[in-house]
C-alpha cells in the first residue's frame, strides 16, 4: 500500500476516518487556557473542552506543576497489595463531592474502564448478597458507555457495535432513547412536552425478563456522545423509582456530566437523583492524565467487606489504578475547581451559553437546538442520501475558521471549558453562524 502522507501514516487514529483525515489533517500542537494552536501558529477556540474533559481549561499552572513534581518524586507505585498515601487522600477528597451515602471509590484509567468496572461490581454484588440469578443488564438506545465489551454491549450506538456484534456479552436489553424531536425541538433545559413514559418502558422490559433476573440499569444522565440528548422532566426520577421498586441497581455514567459540566458536582446533584454506582473520568483530572473512578454506595462496599477472613474481596483491578501522576493531577484539579469556584461559574454561565446557542435558531438547515448546563447541541437536516456529510463539512470549516467543535452525524456538540467567558461564546457563535451560512 502506498503511503499518502508518510509523516502521518503510522498512527492508526481512534474514532477517525483515517484516510480522509490524512488527506486534510486537523493538527494542534499546543494549548493554553481556552485555545489550541496549530503547528503554523493559528489560534483555535476550544468549545468542546478537548473531548468533554478539560474543564479547567488547558495548561493550568497548578495542575501542570503538581504533575511535574510527582514525576520527579515517584514515577509509579503498585496498588496490588501496596499503597501510595496520596491515593487514599484523593479518594477522601473525591468522596466529599459525591452524594451522601456514596463514600467509596475504585480507581480506573478511563471512562471505558470505569463502565466495565461498574458492571462487574454490580454483577459481583448481586452474587455476594445471594441474588445470583440477577445477571441481566439494561442499557439504553443511543447510549455511549465506552469501548470495552461491557460498555458497547450496554451501549446503544449502532456503529460502535456492528463490527463486534457476535462478541457482545449476553443478557443485555435496551430502553428507548429520550430524543423526541417532534415534541421537544428547541427545548431550553429539560424538555417539558412529555417523555416520562419512556422511563416506563423499563417496566415492560422487566416484565419480559422478570425483575429478579436483572442486576442493574445503566444510563448517562445526559447522553453526550450521541449528540447531547436531554432527559425529559422527571424521567430520571422515574427510573430511580422503578429500580427501587424491583431492587435493581441504578448506574449513572457521569464520565461527561461529572465535575461541574452541569453546574453541580455531578448530574446526581443537578437532577436530585442518587444512583447506586457512578462512573467518572474526563473532568476528574481536567484531561491532563488518564484517570477514571467508580463511586459506589456504602451498602455495596460493605457487602463485599462483610465476609469473614482477609481474602481479596473483588478480583479486579488495573496496573495503573491510582497512578501517582494521575493522583497528583486529580488532587490539583479538584483544588483548582474549589479555589476558583468553577462549578458555580459553570452554573452562572449556563444561561448565557443557552441564549448564545439558541440565537442560532432559524439558521440554514438547523432543525433543533438543545442544552443543559454547559452542554449543548445544534442538529442539522441531513443531506439527501448522505447522513453525516453536512456535519463533516461543518466541523472541517469550523476548524479552518478557528473553532473546535464536536460532531456526531449531523449534530454539532458544544461543551466549553468551565473557564469560558461571554466573549468566547460570542466569538464561537458568530464563527459558527458564518460557517453554517457559508455551507448552506
N, C-alpha and C positions, 0 to 999 in steps of 0.2 A: 504493500500500500504506500502510495506516495504521500509524504507529509506536506500538508498545505501550509503550515506555519511551524517550522521546526522548533521555534522558541516556546511555543505553547503546547505542542502535541503530546508530550509525555504525561501530562496531568489529565487524568480521566475525571472530569468535574462532576460533582453531585447535583442531581435535580437540574440539569442543564442540557440543552440541545448543544452538544459539544461541537458538532460540525458548523452549526450556524454561529455559535459564539466565536469560534476561532477564525471565522471569516471576517467578523466585525466585533472584536473584543471590547468589553466594557471593563477597563482596568483601573483600580485605585491603588495608590502607593503609600499614602499616609493619611492620618486623620487627626482632627483636633476639634473639640467642642461639638458643634453641630455640623461639621463639614468633613467630607473626604476630599482628597486631592489626587488627581490623575498623575501619571508619570510625567506628562508635559506641563503640569502645574495648574490645570484647570480646577476650579472650586466646584464641588458637588454638594448641594444641600441635602443632608440625610434626613428624609422624612419617614424612615422605617426603623430607626434605631439599630442600624446594621442588619439584623434579621430578627426584629422584635426584641432585641436583648440589651442594647447599650443604653440603658435607662438613665445613667448619669452622664451621658454624652461620651465623647471619645477623649482618651488620654488624660483623664483626671489625675493631677499630680499626686494626690494622696494614695490613690489606688495603685498607680504605677510604682510609687516609692515603696509601698508595702510588699509588692511582688518582688521588686529588686532586692529588698532587704532579706526577704525569706529565702530567695535563691542563693544568696551569699551565706546564709546561716545554716540551712539544711535543705538539700535538694529533694529528698524523698524520705518518707517514713512508712513502714508497713503498718497495716491495721488489722492483719490477721493475727490475733493473739498478742499484739503490741499496741502501743498508743502514743499519740502526739498531743501534749496538753492543749494546744491551740484548737484542735478539732473538737474537744469537749467544750471549750469556751465558746466557739462559734455556734455549736449546737444549742447552747443555752440562749445565746443572742437571738437565734432564729426562732426558737420556740416561744420567745417573748412576743413575737409578732403574730403567731398563729392564733386561731380562735381558742377559747377556753376549752380545756379537755383534750387538746391536741399538743402533747408535750414531749413527743419523741420523734427523732429524725434518723433516717437511714440515708447515707450519702452515696451518690452515684456520680456519673461524669457527663450526663446529658439528659435531655428530656426523654429520648427513646429509652435509655436505661432506666429512667425513673418510672416510666409507664410499665415496662416489663417487670420491674421490681414490685410495683404496687399490685400488679395482677398476681404475682407469685405469693406475696404476703397475704392477699385476700384468700387465695385458694388454700394456702397452708393454715391460715387462721381458722377457716371453716373446718378443716380436718382436726386441728388441735382442740377445738371445742366440741368435737363429737358430731359434726354435721358433714360427714364425708361425702354425702350424696350431692352436696352443693358444689358442683363443678362447672356449671354454665356461667358464661359471661355475656352481658348485654352492652353493646355499644350503640352508635347512632350513625345513620347515613351522613355522609359528608364530614364525619369527624376525622380529625388528624391526631394520632397518638404516637407519632414517631415511626421508625422504620424497622424495629425489631419484629420478629414473627408474632409476638403477642400484640404489639401495637398495631400492625397492619391487619391483624385478624379482627380486633375490636374496632379498628378504624373503618371509615366508610367512604374513602376516596377511591373510586374505581381504578384509576391509573396506578395507584400505589399497590394495588392488589393483583391486577390481572396477570402479571408475569410470574406470580408466585402462587396462583390460585390452588394448585394441587398440594401445597405445603402449609396451608393455614392450620392453626390449631383448631381442634374440633370443639363443638359445643358452644358456638357463638351465634348470637342473633343481634338484630339491629332495629332500633326505633327509627321512626321517620325524622328527617331533619326539620329545622324550625323556620326555614326561609319561605315565607308566604308572600311572594312578590305581588300577587294580585290584590292582597288585602293590606299589606304593610309597607308598600313602597314609600320612600322618603320619610320614614319614621325618624323622629328625634328621640334618642334614648330607647327605652324598651317599647316595642310595638304594643299598641293598645287596642288593635282591631281584631282581637281574638288570636287563638293559637294554643291556649292552655289544653285544649282537647288532644293536642299532640303528645302531651305528657301522659294522658290517659291511655294512649296506645301501649304504654308499658304494661298495663293490666292485661291487655289482650295477649301480649307475648308471654306473660307469666302464666296465663291460663293454658296456653299451648304447651308449655314445658313443665308446668307445675312449679310454684314458687319454691318448694322445698329442694329443688334441683339447681337453684340459681345462687351463685356466690356473690356477685357484685354487678353493679351498673356503673359504667364509666362514661362521663361526658365532659367536654370543655364547657365551662360556664358561658363563654362566647367562643364560637368556632372561629379560630383565627385564620388558619391556612386555607380554609375553604372559601374565604372571602368576607370575613367579619360578619358572621350570621348571629344576630342578636336574639336572645330568647324572649318570647312574649311575656307580658306581665304575669307573675305568679307561676310561671312554668317550672322553674327550679324548685320552688316551694312544694309544688305538687309532686315532683319526682321524689323529694325527701319524704313526703307523707306516704307515698306508695312503698318506698323501700322500708320505712319504719314498720308499716303495716305487715309486711311479709318477712321482716328480719333479714333484709338483704343489705349488704354494704353499698354505700354510695361513694364513688371515687370522683373527685374533681381533678381534671387535668388543668393545672394552673401554670403550665410552663410559660404561656404568654401572658395570662391575666394577673399573675402574681407580681408583687413588688412595685406597686404604685401605678401600674398601667391603667387601672380603673379609678384612680384617686383614692385608693384604700390599700391596706396591706395586701389583701387578697380579694378575689371575687367573692369568696365566702363572706367577707365583711361587707362588701359593696351590696350584695343581694340578701344579706342576713339569712344565709342558708349554710349550715355547718355540715360538711361531708364527714365520712369516716376516715378517708385517706385523701391526701392532697399530693399531687406531683408538682415539682417545680424544676427550673433550670434557668436559662437565659438571664433574666434580671438578677438572679442570685449573686452573680459576680459582675454585673453590668457587661457581660460578654467578654471579659478580659481573659479569663482562664476557664476552660471547660469544667463545669461542675453541675450536678443535679442533686436533688434531695426529695425524699419521700417522707411526708409527715403523717403520723398515724394517731388515732385516738388512743388514749391511755388504756382503754379496755382491751384493745388489740395487743398492745405491747405486754400488758400484764398477763394475758392468756399464754403467751409464749414463755414468760418468765416464771409461771406458776408451777411448772413441772419439777419434781424432785431431782436432785443431782446438779452437776455443773457442766453437762454436755452442751455442745453447740445447739442453740435454740432454732436457728434458721440457717440452713445450708445454702447460703447465697452471699455474694459479695463481689467486689472488683478490686484488682490490684491497686487501682488509683483512687479508690474511695477515700475521700477526705485528704487528697494530695496536699502537701504543705503549701504549695504555691496557690492552689485553689482556695484553701482555707484562709490564707493571708489576703487574697483578693476579696473573698466573701466578707471577711471581717471589716476590711477597709471600706468596701462598698456600702455595707449596712450603716457604717458610721457616717459616711457621706450623705446617704439618704436622710438620716436622722438630723445631722447638723445643718444641712441645707434645706430641710423641710420639703423634700422633693415629692413626697406623696401628697402633701397638702397643695403643693404647687400644681401637681397634676390635676387635682380636683378644681382648682381655681382657673386653670387654663382650659378645662374641658368645654365650658360654654362658648368660649372664643373659638376654639377648634371646631365646635359644632356649627357655629354660624358661618365660619370660613368655608367649611366643607359644603354646606347646603347652599352657599351662594353659587355653586356650580349647577344647580337645578336649571334646566332649560337649555344647557349647552348641547351641542350636536351629539346625538346618539346616546345620551345619558338616560338610563331607564330607572335608576334607583340610586339613592344616597342613604347611608345608614351610619350610625355612630353610637358609641358609648365610651365615656371616659376619654382617653387619648388613643382610641382605636376607631378607625373609620374606613369606609369603602365607597367607591364610586363604581357602579356597574353599568356596562355599555351593552347596547344591542349588538349581538354578534353579526359579523358579515355573513352574507348568504353562502351557505355550504363551506364556511371557513371558521368554525368556532375557535376562538383563541387568537385569531390573526390580528384583530383590532387591538387587543391587549398587548400583543407582542410589538406592534408598531408604536404604541403609545409609550411603553417603557423604554424603548430604544430612543425615541425622540426626546423623552424627558431627560435621559442621561446626557444626550448631546446638548440639551439646553441648560444643564447644570442642576438637575434634580434627580434624586434617587427615590423611587417608589417601588412597591412590590406588586407583582402581577400574579393572578390566579385566573387562568382562562381569559375572560373579557372583563374581569373585575380588577380594579386597581386599589390596593390597600395602603393606608397611611397609619403609621404608629410612631410618631416622633419621639426622640429622647425627652425625658421629663424636664429638661432644662430649656425646652423650646420657648421662644418669646413671640410676641404678637408679630413682630417684624419678620420673623422666619416664616410664620404662617402666611402672611401677606405675600412674601416672595414666592413661597411654594404654590399657592393657589393661582397667582397670576401667571406664573410659568406654566402650570398645568393647564390653565384655561387657554393659553396661547397654543399649546401643543394640541389640545383637543380640537380647537377650531381649525388648525392647520391640517389635521388629519381627517377632518370631516369629509 
